[in-house]
């Protein structure tokens, strides 16, 4: 793989007199958008999406910890690049997965690179609910960005600190999960801190919890994400170890040809 002169006092005072009301207005606006009913469900969802995905591109190192019902753990290390709706994941550890890669071109086009064969194969659309490498994240969940593009939201509950949204997939979409229940933390940058993945009957099948708010790479992020499969009593934790954003990644990185190693 190719991943390679001092102003008179009165002027200053006048300036401050003008500035204070303006600053007060800005502060009021910032507070008002957290008041219940001040924003529509879609506006809330877009704020949340902007927190999680409001960058041109990114490069991250992620530690993955999977735990079964008996508490046994398995760990992996990913290196991940994103640009728009595209995502490239390279497995660096454990040794048996080193060099394997997952390429997400769009919602319906996902490829996997197998280093032992130096070949790329497409993952079938019907397999988008399936998980890989012992994780609890499916290819569809890993490929879904900017939820407002795929779901219509409505407000179930809201106060000055959080909003609970019900998301139903748009008629034009065919998502692995038709219904999501999303809790948005207004205090912590409008982060989606809890996502319930529900089937057509509205039964909760999986839950993702996002926590630990830190600033890395010049952006506020949720450093830790935990996906739990309730039927399997199995969980996968993603810890963002290193992050950098808006580096000007080339489109060539997100192609099948880029994955193939030259002999």
N, C-alpha and C positions, 0 to 999 in steps of 0.2 A: 504494500500500500504506500502511496506517495506522500502520506502525511509527514509531510515535511513543514500772593498778596493777601492777606487775611481778609475777610469780609467784615463790614460793620456788624456790631452785635444785633442791631435791629433787623438786619436782613436775615440773619440766622434765626432769630426769634420768629420772624414772619414765616420763614420756611417751615419751621417746626409747627407753627399754628396751622398751616395748610396740610402738613403731612400727617398729623395725629388723627384727624377725622378720616383721612384716606386709609391709614393703617387700621383704624377701628373698623372701617367698612369691610376691609379684606378679612379681618379676623371674624367678623360677624358672618360673612359669606362662608368661611371655612367651617364655622360651627353650624350654620343653617343647613348645609347639605347633609348633616348627620341627623337632623331632626326627622322623626317619622313623618312620612308623607311628602317630604320635600323633593324626593327623587322617585322616578318611576322604577319599576322592577328592572327594565332593560338598562336604564342609566346606572343602577347599582351594579348589575352584572358586568357592564362595560368597564366600570371603575375597577372591579375585581380582576377582570381580564387584563387591564392595563398594568396592574401591579405585577401579575404573574408573567405576562408575555409582552410588555410594552418596551421592546428593544428590537433593534434591527437584526442582530445576531449574537450568539453567545458561544463560549467554550468553557466547559465545566469538567471537573473530576468528581465522580460520585462513588461513594462507598455503599454497597448494597448488602443488607443483612436479612436473610430469610430465616424464619423460625417456625417450626412445626408445633403441633399440639403438645408434644412432650418436652418442648423447650430446646430441642436440638437446633443449632444454628449453622448456617452456611454463609460464607461471605464472598463477594465479588467486588472488583474495582472496574468502573467504566470511565472512559473518556468520551465526552459527548459534545458535538457541535450542532448548533441550530441556526437556521436562517429562514425567516418567514414560516411557512408550514413544513419546511424540510428539517429532517433530523438524522444525524449520523451518530451511531453509538459503536464504540470500539471496546471490546473486552480485553483488559490487561491482566486480570487475575480472576480465578485460579489458573494454573498452568494449562489444564486441559481445555480451557476456553480462550486462552490467549490468542489474539489475532482474529477471532470471530467478530463479525460486525453486523449491525442491523441498520438498514437504510430506509427511512420513511420519505418517500417522494411527495405523497399527498395522502389524503384519508383512505384511499382505496389502493394505493400502490406501495407495498412494503416488500423489501428484499432482504435476504439473509446471505451473508458471505461465509463460506465454509473454507477455512485456510488449508485444511488437509487435502482438499480437492482443488483449491484455487478456483472455485466456481461460485457463481451467484445464482440463487433461485428465488422466484417470487413466492410470497406467502399468499395462499388462496384467500379470497374475500370471505368465504364461509368459515375460515379459521380465526377471524378477528377477535372472537371471544376467548380463544385459547391462550393460555399462559405459556411462557418458555423459561428454560433454565432454572426451574424450581421457584420462580417468582410468582407473585400474586397480581402482577400487572399484565394485562393482555396487550396484544399489538394495537387494538383500537384505543385503549386507554392511553397508551404511550404515544399514539399518533394524533390525539385530539388536543388542539390548542384553541384559545379564544372561543369559549363556550357560547357566546352570544351569536356566533355565526351558525350554530347548529341547533340551538334550543330556544324556545319561547318561554320566558320566565314570568312568574307571578309571585306576589308577596304573600307569604303565609303568616309570618310574624315580623314585627319590627319594633325596636326601641332606639334610643340614642347611641347605643353601643354596638348593636348587631342587627342584621336582617336575615331572615330565613326565607329562601326562595324555592319554589317548586319549578323545575325546568322540564318541559316536555319537548321532545324532538320535533323539529319542523317537518311538515308533510313531505318535503322534498328530500329528507335525510333518511338514512338507514343505519343508525348507530347501534352498537352492541347493546347499549343500555338506553331504552326509550325514555326513562324518567330519572332525573337526578334531584336530590334534595340538598340544597347548598346553604351553608351558614357562612355569612360574610361578616368579618370583624371590622367594623367601621373605625375603631380606635387604632388598630394596627394596619393602617395603610389599605384598608378595604381587601384584605386577604381573605380568600376562601379557606376557612380553617377546618371545615368538615364537609365532606361530600358523601352522600349516600347514593349508591348505585342500585336502582330498583328495576324490577321486571315490569311487564305490561300490567300486571295486577297490583303494582305498587308495593310489592314485597321487597324488603331490603335484603340484598344479597352480599354486597361488599360495602365497606366504609373506608374512606381515606381521611386521615387526620394530618393536618399540616401545622407545624409549631416551630418554636425557637426563631424569633425574628431578629435578624442581624443584617448589618450592612457589609456587603462583600462586592468587590468589583465595581464599586460606585453606585450600587443599587441596594435597596432593601429587599431582602428575600426571606422566604420561609426556609430555614436551613434543613429542617427534618420533615419528611413525609412518611407516613405509615399506612400501608394498604392492608386491610384485613379481609380475608375470605371467611365469612361466618359459617358456612357449611363445613369447610375443611378445617376450621379453627387454626388457620395458618396465616402468617403475616410477613410482609416484606417492608423493610425500612430503607429509605433512601436518604443518605446524609451528604449534603453538598460540601465537599472538602475545599475545593478551589473554584472560583468563578471569575470570568472576565467577559465584558460585553462590548458590543459595537466595535469589533476589530476589523471589519471589512472582509469577511470571509468570501471566498470565490464560489460562484455557482458550481464550478467544476467538482468541488468536493462532494456534491450530492448527486453523483451519477454512478451508474453501474460500472462504467469504465474505470472510475477512480478506485473502486474497490479491488480490482484485479491487480495482483502483483506481477511486476515484470520479471521475467526469468533472466 
